[in-house]
């Protein structure tokens, strides 16, 4: 089973984004003013008393109700247990605050023993998972046996790797049952 963990510690202190590349590097043997002079312009912080707590302050004052209630993204859960896999997804398709549909199928059947989930751009996910369905069927026809879950997810990861950096927006879980039992893999648009 593959599990991906993401280090989000950089989000704890947004004010660090405005610091230059050499802000904490005093041991390089260069004069700090020389290094800062060649540093590109930084992203300007919000012109408020405390940019670090701006979102929390706005929410507390009630000046803009709902403005700081961030609701976005797809919720996709997968659980592997001894006798199988449980996949749970939401069914809402949205773009920003616009909700396009409340009844989107975000679980795609690849074959009788494989499922894929959709998160990201609906067109990208749908196209590439249908393509994976074709590749898995070709494998089955050529070898006279079903593709393993690991091999199917590796096929998709290799395709995504080839398109890395070209605007592909897709995050998927490939879940299924093969000779080794239940398996669950996460594949994103970085391959």
C-alpha positions as CSV (number, residue, x, y, z in Angstrom):
1,X,0.0,0.0,0.0
2,X,1.4,3.4,-1.0
3,X,0.8,6.4,1.3
4,X,1.7,10.0,0.5
5,X,2.4,12.5,3.3
6,X,2.8,16.1,2.6
7,X,4.8,18.5,4.8
8,X,2.6,21.6,5.2
9,X,4.6,23.2,8.0
10,X,5.5,26.1,5.7
11,X,1.8,27.3,6.0
12,X,2.2,28.0,9.8
13,X,3.9,31.4,9.2
14,X,2.7,33.1,6.0
15,X,5.0,36.1,6.8
16,X,8.0,33.9,5.8
17,X,6.9,34.1,2.2
18,X,7.8,37.8,2.1
19,X,11.4,37.2,3.3
20,X,14.2,37.1,0.7
21,X,16.1,34.1,-0.1
22,X,19.2,35.2,1.9
23,X,17.3,36.7,4.9
24,X,18.7,34.1,7.4
25,X,22.0,33.4,5.8
26,X,24.7,35.6,7.5
27,X,27.5,33.0,7.3
28,X,28.0,33.1,3.5
29,X,30.9,35.5,3.6
30,X,29.0,38.2,1.8
31,X,27.7,41.5,3.0
32,X,24.0,41.1,3.6
33,X,23.2,44.4,1.8
34,X,25.0,43.2,-1.3
35,X,22.9,40.0,-1.4
36,X,19.7,41.8,-0.7
37,X,20.4,44.3,-3.5
38,X,20.4,41.6,-6.1
39,X,17.3,39.9,-4.6
40,X,14.2,40.2,-6.8
41,X,11.2,42.1,-5.5
42,X,9.2,40.1,-2.9
43,X,5.5,39.5,-2.9
44,X,4.0,42.4,-1.0
45,X,2.2,41.6,2.2
46,X,-1.3,42.9,2.9
47,X,-1.2,46.5,4.1
48,X,-2.7,45.6,7.5
49,X,-1.4,45.8,11.0
50,X,-0.7,42.1,11.3
51,X,-0.7,40.1,8.0
52,X,0.0,36.9,9.9
53,X,-3.4,36.9,11.6
54,X,-5.4,38.8,9.0
55,X,-7.7,36.0,8.1
56,X,-8.5,35.2,11.7
57,X,-9.0,38.9,12.6
58,X,-11.5,39.4,9.8
59,X,-13.4,36.3,10.8
60,X,-13.6,37.5,14.5
61,X,-14.8,41.0,13.6
62,X,-17.6,39.6,11.4
63,X,-16.8,42.4,8.9
64,X,-17.1,40.0,5.9
65,X,-19.2,37.0,6.9
66,X,-18.4,33.9,4.8
67,X,-15.4,35.6,3.2
68,X,-12.9,33.4,5.1
69,X,-14.9,30.2,4.9
70,X,-12.7,28.3,2.4
71,X,-14.5,25.4,0.9
72,X,-12.9,23.8,-2.1
73,X,-11.5,20.6,-3.4
74,X,-12.7,17.0,-3.6
75,X,-12.9,14.7,-0.6
76,X,-11.7,11.2,-1.5
77,X,-11.1,8.5,1.1
78,X,-9.9,5.0,0.7
79,X,-9.5,2.4,3.4
80,X,-7.9,-1.0,3.0
81,X,-8.9,-3.8,5.4
82,X,-8.5,-7.5,5.6
83,X,-11.4,-8.4,3.4
84,X,-11.4,-5.6,0.9
85,X,-11.4,-1.8,0.2
86,X,-13.8,0.9,1.0
87,X,-13.8,4.0,-1.3
88,X,-15.7,7.2,-0.4
89,X,-15.9,10.3,-2.5
90,X,-18.1,13.4,-2.5
91,X,-20.3,14.1,-5.6
92,X,-20.1,17.9,-6.1
93,X,-18.4,19.5,-9.1
94,X,-17.4,23.1,-8.5
95,X,-15.3,25.8,-9.9
96,X,-14.6,28.3,-7.1
97,X,-17.9,29.3,-5.5
98,X,-19.9,28.1,-8.6
99,X,-21.4,24.6,-8.1
100,X,-21.9,22.9,-11.5
101,X,-23.4,19.7,-10.3
102,X,-24.3,17.9,-7.1
103,X,-24.3,14.4,-8.7
104,X,-21.0,13.7,-10.3
105,X,-19.7,10.2,-10.5
106,X,-16.2,10.4,-9.1
107,X,-15.6,6.7,-8.9
108,X,-14.7,5.1,-12.3
109,X,-14.8,1.4,-12.9
110,X,-11.6,0.3,-14.6
111,X,-12.6,-3.4,-14.7
112,X,-14.5,-5.7,-12.4
113,X,-11.7,-5.7,-9.9
114,X,-10.3,-2.1,-10.2
115,X,-11.7,1.3,-9.4
116,X,-10.3,4.8,-9.9
117,X,-11.3,8.0,-8.1
118,X,-11.4,11.5,-9.6
119,X,-10.0,14.6,-8.0
120,X,-8.9,17.7,-9.9
121,X,-10.0,18.6,-13.4
122,X,-12.9,16.4,-14.4
123,X,-11.9,16.2,-18.0
124,X,-8.3,15.2,-17.3
125,X,-9.3,12.6,-14.7
126,X,-12.1,11.1,-16.8
127,X,-10.0,10.9,-20.0
128,X,-6.9,9.4,-18.4
129,X,-8.9,6.9,-16.3
130,X,-10.8,5.8,-19.4
131,X,-7.5,5.4,-21.2
132,X,-6.2,3.3,-18.3
133,X,-9.3,1.1,-18.7
134,X,-8.3,0.5,-22.3
135,X,-4.7,-0.3,-21.4
136,X,-5.8,-2.7,-18.7
137,X,-8.1,-4.5,-21.1
138,X,-5.3,-4.7,-23.7
139,X,-3.1,-6.2,-21.0
140,X,-5.8,-8.8,-20.2
141,X,-6.2,-9.7,-23.9
142,X,-2.5,-10.1,-24.4
143,X,-1.6,-12.0,-21.3
144,X,-4.8,-13.8,-20.6
145,X,-4.8,-12.6,-17.0
146,X,-6.0,-9.4,-15.1
147,X,-3.5,-6.7,-14.5
148,X,-2.4,-6.2,-10.9
149,X,-3.4,-3.0,-9.0
150,X,0.2,-2.0,-8.7
151,X,0.8,-2.4,-12.4
152,X,-2.3,-0.4,-13.3
153,X,-1.3,2.4,-11.0
154,X,2.2,2.4,-12.4
155,X,0.8,2.7,-15.9
156,X,-1.1,5.8,-14.9
157,X,1.8,7.2,-13.0
158,X,4.1,6.8,-16.0
159,X,1.5,8.6,-18.2
160,X,1.2,11.5,-15.7
161,X,5.0,11.7,-15.5
162,X,5.3,12.2,-19.2
163,X,2.8,15.2,-19.0
164,X,4.3,16.7,-15.9
165,X,4.5,20.5,-16.0
166,X,2.0,20.8,-18.8
167,X,-1.1,21.8,-16.8
168,X,-2.5,18.4,-16.2
169,X,-4.8,18.6,-13.1
170,X,-5.5,15.1,-11.8
171,X,-5.3,13.2,-8.5
172,X,-6.6,9.7,-8.4
173,X,-6.6,6.6,-6.3
174,X,-6.4,3.2,-8.0
175,X,-8.0,0.6,-5.8
176,X,-8.7,-3.0,-6.4
177,X,-8.2,-6.7,-5.7
178,X,-5.6,-8.9,-7.3
179,X,-3.6,-12.1,-6.5
180,X,-2.0,-10.3,-3.5
181,X,-5.4,-9.2,-2.1
182,X,-6.7,-5.6,-1.6
183,X,-4.5,-2.8,-2.7
184,X,-4.8,1.0,-2.8
185,X,-2.4,3.5,-4.6
186,X,-2.5,7.2,-5.0
187,X,-1.3,8.8,-8.3
188,X,-1.2,12.5,-8.9
189,X,-0.4,14.7,-11.9
190,X,3.3,14.8,-11.0
191,X,3.6,11.0,-11.7
